[in-house]
Amino acid sequence: MRHPLAGIASFAAIGLAATAGGIMAVLGDELRYLVLAEPWWLASALLPIAAVVVRHFSSPRPATLRFSRATSLQRIGSGWAARLVHLPDGFRLAAALLLAVALARPQSTRGSDRLRHEGIDIVITLDLSDSMIQQDLLPNRLAAAQFVIDDFIRRRPRDRIALVVFGSHASTVAPLTMDHGVLRALVQRLQLGVMDGGATAIGAGLGVALNRLEESEAESQVVVLLTDGVHNADGFDPDSAAKEAAKRGIKIYTVLMGQHGRGGDASVDPARLERIASVTGGFAYTAADQEALRGSFQDLLNKLETSVIEGRQIRPERFALLLWPALLLLLFDVTLRNTRLRRFP
C-alpha cells in the first residue's frame, strides 16, 4: 500500500495540476503578465504542509486485524475505495495551497492603469473667534458660515478638502480628504468655545492651511479663508503667509463676513484681505448678509479650476481564479469524506 504522505501529495498534485490547466485555458496569453502583489503570503503555504506532516506522525497507528489466510487476502486485492482513501486529504491540501497563492494577490499587468483623480486640493480656513457669535448673519455668523461651507463641500465631489479653524491659535480639524460625509459632519459639529476665541490669528490659520497643502500633488491648490475680523494675535504674519503661498502657486480666496462700520472700523482690515488674495492670484469677497455670502461661494465655485492627479497604479485582480477551484476542491473533500470514502473507527 502507498505511504500515506505520498498518497496525499499525489492527490494534491493532481488537484493543483487540474487547477493550473483550467487557469491556463482561461487566461491564455495573459498568463505571462501575471505578477504577485504581496508575494510574502506564499510563506503561508508552509502551514498546511506542516499540518499534514505533524498529523501523520502524531496520529495513532491504525488498528490491525489478524487474518488466517493472508495469501487469499492478497489474491483478492484492495478495492478502488482503498486506493482513493487519501483523496480527500490531498484535495484539502491542494485547496489550502491555492488559498495561500490567492492571498499573494495575483494581478495582471496587462490593462493596468493609474487611478486618476480629477479635482483640486482645497483647505477651508474658518474663523472661530468670539465675534462669530454676532447675529448680523442669521442665526449667527458661525452658523451661516457652516451652511455655505457644507453646501460648498457637497458641490465639490471630486476635490480633496481639508478644514482648519483658528481663534487665538490655529488647529486642523480634518486633513485633505475625499470622505466628504465625515468632513460635512465635522463642519456641523463646530462650535464656539472649543478653542480660545479671544483673538483672531489669521496668520496662524493660513500657516496651518499651507502646511496641510505640503502633501498635495495637485496642480491647483486653494485656501478659502472665512473671517469676520482683523489679525490681532502674535505669531505668523498673514502677509508673510500670502507671500509663501504665492511662491508655491497656492491661491487664497478671502471672505470677510458680517456688517462692519465704514471708515475707521478697527475691528476689520479689508485692505489686508484684498492684499492677501491679490498677491496669490485669488479674490477677496465681502459678505454683509446671507445672500452675499451665498453669492460669494457661488462665484468661488465658478472660478475654481480642476486638475488631474495621478494616483496609485491599479491592476486587474486575478485571485478569484484560485478561490473558485479551492472552494470546489473543499466541496469534493467534504462530500467524499462523508459518503463513499467515509472512515469508521
C-alpha positions in Angstrom: 0.0 0.0 0.0 1.3 3.5 -0.8 2.7 5.6 2.0 0.0 8.0 3.4 2.1 11.1 2.8 3.0 10.1 -0.7 -0.7 9.4 -1.4 -1.8 12.8 0.0 0.9 14.6 -2.0 0.0 12.7 -5.2 -3.7 13.7 -5.0 -2.8 17.2 -4.0 -0.6 17.4 -7.1 -3.5 16.2 -9.2 -5.8 18.9 -7.8 -3.2 21.6 -8.4 -2.4 20.4 -11.9 -6.1 20.4 -12.8 -6.4 24.0 -11.5 -3.3 25.1 -13.4 -4.7 23.7 -16.6 -8.0 25.5 -16.1 -6.3 28.8 -15.4 -4.1 28.4 -18.5 -7.2 27.8 -20.6 -9.0 30.8 -19.2 -6.1 33.3 -19.2 -4.3 32.1 -22.4 -1.6 34.7 -23.4 -2.4 36.8 -20.4 -0.7 34.2 -18.1 2.7 35.7 -18.8 1.6 39.1 -17.5 0.7 37.8 -14.0 2.5 39.2 -11.0 2.1 38.8 -7.3 1.2 42.0 -5.4 2.1 40.5 -2.0 4.4 37.5 -2.6 5.3 37.1 1.1 2.0 35.5 1.6 3.3 32.4 -0.2 5.1 31.6 3.0 1.7 30.7 4.4 1.7 27.6 2.2 4.1 26.0 4.7 1.4 25.9 7.3 -0.9 23.3 5.7 2.1 21.2 4.6 3.4 21.2 8.1 0.0 20.4 9.5 -0.2 17.3 7.2 3.2 16.1 8.3 2.6 16.7 12.0 -0.8 15.0 11.9 0.7 11.9 10.2 3.5 11.4 12.8 1.3 12.3 15.8 -1.8 10.2 14.9 -2.1 6.7 16.5 -1.3 3.7 14.3 -4.4 2.3 12.6 -5.9 -0.8 14.1 -4.8 -4.2 12.6 -6.8 -7.3 12.0 -5.3 -10.8 12.0 -6.4 -12.9 9.1 -5.7 -16.7 8.9 -5.4 -16.9 5.1 -3.2 -14.0 4.1 -2.4 -15.4 0.7 -6.1 -15.4 -0.2 -6.5 -11.8 1.0 -3.6 -10.7 -1.2 -5.1 -12.5 -4.1 -8.4 -10.6 -3.7 -6.5 -7.3 -3.6 -7.8 -3.9 -2.5 -10.8 -2.2 -3.9 -10.9 1.2 -5.6 -12.0 2.9 -2.4 -8.9 1.8 -0.7 -6.8 3.3 -3.5 -8.6 6.6 -3.1 -8.5 6.7 0.7 -6.1 9.7 0.7 -8.0 11.6 -1.9 -10.0 13.9 0.5 -6.8 14.8 2.4 -5.0 15.5 -0.9 -7.8 17.8 -2.2 -7.9 19.6 1.2 -4.1 20.2 1.0 -4.4 21.4 -2.6 -7.2 23.9 -1.6 -5.1 25.3 1.2 -2.1 25.8 -1.1 -4.4 27.6 -3.6 -5.7 29.9 -0.9 -2.1 30.7 0.1 -1.4 31.8 -3.5 -4.6 33.7 -3.7 -3.5 35.7 -0.6 -0.4 36.7 -2.5 -2.9 38.6 -4.8 -2.1 37.6 -8.4 -2.6 40.6 -10.7 -2.3 41.2 -14.4 0.0 43.9 -15.6 -1.9 43.9 -18.9 -4.5 46.6 -18.8 -3.0 48.2 -15.6 -3.7 51.9 -15.2 -3.2 54.6 -12.7 -6.0 55.9 -10.6 -6.8 59.4 -12.0 -8.4 61.9 -9.7 -9.9 64.9 -11.3 -10.1 67.8 -8.9 -8.2 70.3 -6.8 -7.0 70.4 -3.2 -8.8 72.9 -1.1 -8.2 74.0 2.5 -11.1 75.8 4.2 -9.9 78.0 6.9 -12.6 79.2 9.3 -12.6 81.9 12.0 -13.8 80.7 15.4 -13.1 83.9 17.3 -15.7 85.0 19.8 -17.1 87.6 17.4 -18.5 84.9 15.2 -21.5 84.7 17.6 -22.8 88.1 16.1 -26.3 87.7 14.6 -26.0 90.1 11.7 -25.9 86.9 9.6 -28.8 84.8 10.8 -28.8 82.9 13.0 -25.2 83.9 13.6 -22.0 84.3 11.7 -20.7 80.8 12.5 -23.9 79.1 11.6 -24.2 81.0 8.3 -20.6 80.0 7.5 -21.3 76.4 8.4 -24.3 76.3 6.0 -22.4 77.7 3.0 -19.3 75.5 3.7 -21.5 72.4 3.9 -23.1 73.3 0.5 -19.7 74.0 -0.9 -18.3 70.6 0.1 -21.4 68.9 -1.3 -20.9 70.6 -4.7 -17.2 69.7 -5.0 -17.4 65.9 -5.0 -14.1 65.4 -6.9 -11.9 67.6 -4.7 -9.9 66.8 -1.7 -10.8 69.2 1.0 -9.3 70.0 4.4 -10.7 72.0 7.3 -8.6 74.4 9.5 -10.1 76.6 12.3 -8.5 79.4 14.2 -9.0 81.8 17.1 -6.1 82.8 19.2 -4.3 79.9 17.6 -5.0 77.5 14.7 -5.8 73.8 14.5 -6.5 71.2 11.9 -10.0 69.7 12.1 -9.6 67.4 9.1 -6.6 66.9 6.7 -7.1 66.7 2.9 -9.8 64.0 2.4 -12.3 62.7 -0.2 -14.5 61.4 2.6 -16.9 64.3 2.4 -19.5 62.7 4.5 -17.2 62.7 7.5 -16.0 66.2 6.7 -19.5 67.7 6.5 -20.3 66.1 9.8 -17.2 67.7 11.3 -18.3 71.1 9.9 -21.7 70.8 11.5 -20.2 70.0 14.9 -18.1 73.1 15.1 -19.0 75.5 17.9 -17.5 78.5 19.6 -15.7 77.9 22.9 -13.8 74.8 21.8 -10.7 76.9 21.4 -9.6 80.3 22.8 -11.5 82.8 20.7 -10.2 86.0 22.4 -8.1 86.9 19.4 -8.1 86.4 15.6 -4.9 84.7 14.4 -5.4 84.9 10.6 -1.7 84.4 10.1 -1.7 81.2 12.1 -4.7 79.9 10.2 -3.1 80.5 6.9 0.1 78.9 8.1 -1.6 75.7 9.1 -3.5 75.7 5.8 -0.2 75.9 3.9 1.1 73.0 6.0 -1.9 70.9 5.0 -1.1 71.5 1.3 2.5 70.4 1.7 1.4 66.8 1.0 -0.6 67.8 -2.1 0.4 66.8 -5.6 -2.5 68.6 -7.3 -1.7 71.3 -9.9 -4.4 73.5 -8.4 -4.2 74.3 -4.7 -6.5 76.7 -2.9 -7.1 78.2 0.5 -10.5 79.6 1.3 -10.3 82.0 4.3 -13.5 83.0 6.1 -13.1 85.6 8.9 -15.1 88.4 10.4 -12.2 90.3 11.9 -8.7 91.7 11.8 -5.5 89.9 12.5 -4.7 90.8 16.1 -2.7 87.9 17.5 1.0 87.3 17.9 2.8 84.8 15.6 2.8 84.3 11.9 2.0 87.4 9.8 -0.8 87.0 7.2 1.2 88.9 4.6 4.2 86.6 5.0 1.8 83.6 4.7 0.5 85.1 1.5 4.0 85.6 0.0 4.8 81.9 0.9 1.5 80.8 -0.8 2.3 82.9 -3.9 5.8 81.3 -4.1 4.2 77.8 -4.0 1.5 78.7 -6.5 -1.3 78.5 -4.0 -4.3 80.8 -4.4 -6.0 82.3 -1.4 -9.6 83.4 -1.6 -10.8 85.6 1.4 -14.3 86.2 2.6 -15.0 89.0 5.1 -18.2 88.2 6.9 -20.6 90.5 8.8 -21.8 94.0 8.8 -19.0 96.4 9.8 -18.9 100.2 10.1 -17.3 102.2 7.4 -14.2 104.4 7.7 -12.2 103.8 10.9 -13.7 100.5 12.0 -10.6 98.9 13.7 -12.3 95.5 14.0 -11.7 94.7 10.3 -8.9 95.2 7.8 -10.4 94.6 4.3 -7.4 96.1 2.6 -5.2 93.4 4.1 -7.6 90.6 3.0 -7.6 92.1 -0.5 -3.8 92.2 -0.5 -3.6 88.6 0.6 -5.9 87.5 -2.2 -4.3 89.7 -4.8 -0.7 88.6 -4.1 -1.7 84.9 -4.6 -3.9 85.4 -7.6 -7.1 84.8 -5.7 -10.1 87.1 -5.0 -11.4 89.0 -1.9 -15.1 88.8 -1.2 -17.2 90.9 1.3 -20.4 89.2 2.7 -22.6 91.5 4.8 -25.6 89.2 4.7 -26.6 85.6 3.9 -27.3 86.4 0.2 -23.9 88.0 -0.3 -22.3 85.0 1.5 -24.0 82.5 -0.7 -23.2 84.6 -3.8 -19.5 84.7 -2.8 -19.3 81.0 -2.6 -21.2 80.6 -5.9 -18.7 82.9 -7.6 -15.9 80.9 -6.0 -17.3 77.7 -7.3 -17.3 79.2 -10.8 -13.7 80.4 -10.5 -12.1 77.1 -9.2 -10.4 75.0 -11.8 -9.8 71.3 -11.9 -6.6 69.3 -12.4 -5.8 65.7 -12.8 -3.9 63.9 -10.1 -2.1 60.7 -10.9 -2.6 58.3 -8.0 -1.5 54.8 -7.3 -1.3 52.1 -10.0 -4.2 49.7 -10.2 -4.1 46.3 -11.8 -6.9 43.8 -12.6 -7.1 41.2 -9.7 -6.9 37.5 -10.6 -7.1 35.9 -7.2 -10.7 34.7 -7.9 -9.3 32.2 -10.4 -7.7 30.4 -7.5 -10.6 30.9 -5.0 -13.2 29.0 -7.0 -11.1 25.9 -7.6 -10.1 25.9 -3.9 -13.8 26.0 -2.9 -14.5 23.2 -5.4 -11.8 21.0 -4.0 -13.0 21.6 -0.5 -16.5 20.6 -1.6 -15.1 17.4 -3.1 -13.3 16.8 0.2 -16.4 17.2 2.4 -18.6 15.2 0.0 -16.2 12.2 -0.3 -15.3 12.3 3.4 -19.0 11.9 4.3 -20.1 9.4 1.6 -18.1 6.6 -0.1 -14.7 7.4 1.5 -16.1 7.9 5.0 -13.9 6.3 7.6 -15.2 4.3 10.5 -13.3 3.8 13.8 
